[in-house]
Amino acid sequence: MSLRTERRGIHVDQSELLCNKGCGYYGNLAWQGLCSKCWREEYQKARQKQIQEDWAFAEKLQREEEAAYASIQPQPQPQPQPQPSLTTFSKFEEKKTNEKTRKVTTVKKFFSPSSRTAPKKENQEGKTPSPSISRQSSIETDRATRDFVDFLKSLPKPGREVHKQSRAFIEIMASKKDLGADELSECVQDFYQNLSDRLMTHFKGSSESVERVMDQVEKYIMTRLYKSVFCPETTDDEKKDLATQNRIRALHWVTIQMLCVPVDEENPEVSDNVVKAITDVIEMDSKRVPRDKLACITRCSKHIFSAIKITKDEPASADDFLPTLIYIVLKANPPRLQSNIQYITRFCNPSRLMTGEDGYYFTNLCCAVAFIEKLDAQSLNLSPEDFERYMSGQGSPRRSESEGGLSQAAPAPGPSSPALAQVYQNLELLSSLGSRQERVMEGARSLQSDLISWQESVEREVQEILQKYPLEIRPPAPSAIDSDNIENDRLPPPLLPQVFAG
């Protein structure tokens, strides 16, 4: 799925959002542009082909080992003597061959259609799960369990069977911790499909009733399995999260004008919708159920449409929506964005991703993330030099604009963001304050040096005067002291020597 960028805005052909096979459902970048149904068909074909190749390879190895064993067998004797070493080697090779064959058979059974009913058969035989598989219940899982049981009470006939199958499936999934993310996804999707087919038979083709039950099943199952299947260690989801987060941080300088986003953030009502959209896409990470994560994306998208409609005073188009969604993602920098997208892709009820507004908005979010990952100078109508300067932090679009650096770029409608303008104003103020502080510090250092020099010069002059003119202190005449003491009667005679000495 490819995005086209033109000089004025970001455009995407709506046909590119659909499945590459032309089935009419929404495709997904994670599935190579296929919808969930076509992707599962292709995935199962590839798995079956791999299983057949593995089976053929195992049989080939077995025939070669049998032929090698036959070639080293001694000629039959009337009374053949046992050969311990050869017997030991034969048993070892036989055990090795059986082990390979057993592994291939196990894989084939696991991915064969008949294996999907195995958990149900085991459950019907009365096998209870091991207590070691039980997981510590949290408040959220307990609430999900209560809600699930309360919902199934309204379905007395199929409710008990649905609850029984769901619990058995959770216990089975808990024992498959070594499986990769694709295998875990395949198990969940198979369970969805099998249970949905059974419910279609019970409800006699009522798709609305089936979807209502499947929503509750998804909520119950994925709340219980969330910790073990979200961002599993067998994937590189966490690495992708960090790469996307760093990429968005490096693009913090991208403005509304560069993306041609028709949103006026100076309008309080528009600004309120933008804030709500950012909050919704960030809140997606706090949800456990894929359907709840999709609901956050849907709410975010509706706030975006509202902001565009208020700004343009007319309904928003798809060419308006996608650039604005990209801008919202850049401003929000949602946590674990790639992990959340992969989690929804792997474990959501496929019908929600194939059709409806949830599937449409989710597909657009995937397109927005793909655009951010491949964003370059041409996408923003910038020169490669300016793009590199902005990415490295050595320049900012506002300074280049004041110098004519963006004079050839197409101007975007609407005023600039007041928050962004305030940021640049604060940056300029900080820059001027830094220069002023440096000048003050230079003046202070100069004054300190002058004070030290002045003190030293004064001390030298005093020493020179004292050496040239020594100071002699002579006591006054006694007669004068007595007369003053008698007239004023202020100081007693014993204190006079102390006073004059001082």
Secondary structure as UniProt FT lines:
FT   STRAND          4..5
FT   STRAND          10..11
FT   HELIX           14..17
FT   TURN            20..21
FT   HELIX           29..31
FT   TURN            32..33
FT   HELIX           36..71
FT   HELIX           84..111
FT   HELIX           113..117
FT   HELIX           118..124
FT   TURN            125..126
FT   HELIX           131..133
FT   HELIX           139..152
FT   TURN            153..154
FT   HELIX           156..174
FT   TURN            177..178
FT   HELIX           181..202
FT   TURN            203..205
FT   HELIX           207..229
FT   TURN            233..234
FT   HELIX           237..250
FT   TURN            251..253
FT   HELIX           256..259
FT   TURN            265..266
FT   HELIX           268..283
FT   HELIX           284..286
FT   HELIX           290..312
FT   HELIX           318..332
FT   TURN            335..336
FT   HELIX           337..347
FT   HELIX           350..354
FT   HELIX           356..374
FT   HELIX           378..380
FT   HELIX           384..392
FT   HELIX           397..402
FT   TURN            403..408
FT   HELIX           418..468
FT   HELIX           478..488
FT   HELIX           493..495
FT   HELIX           496..501
//
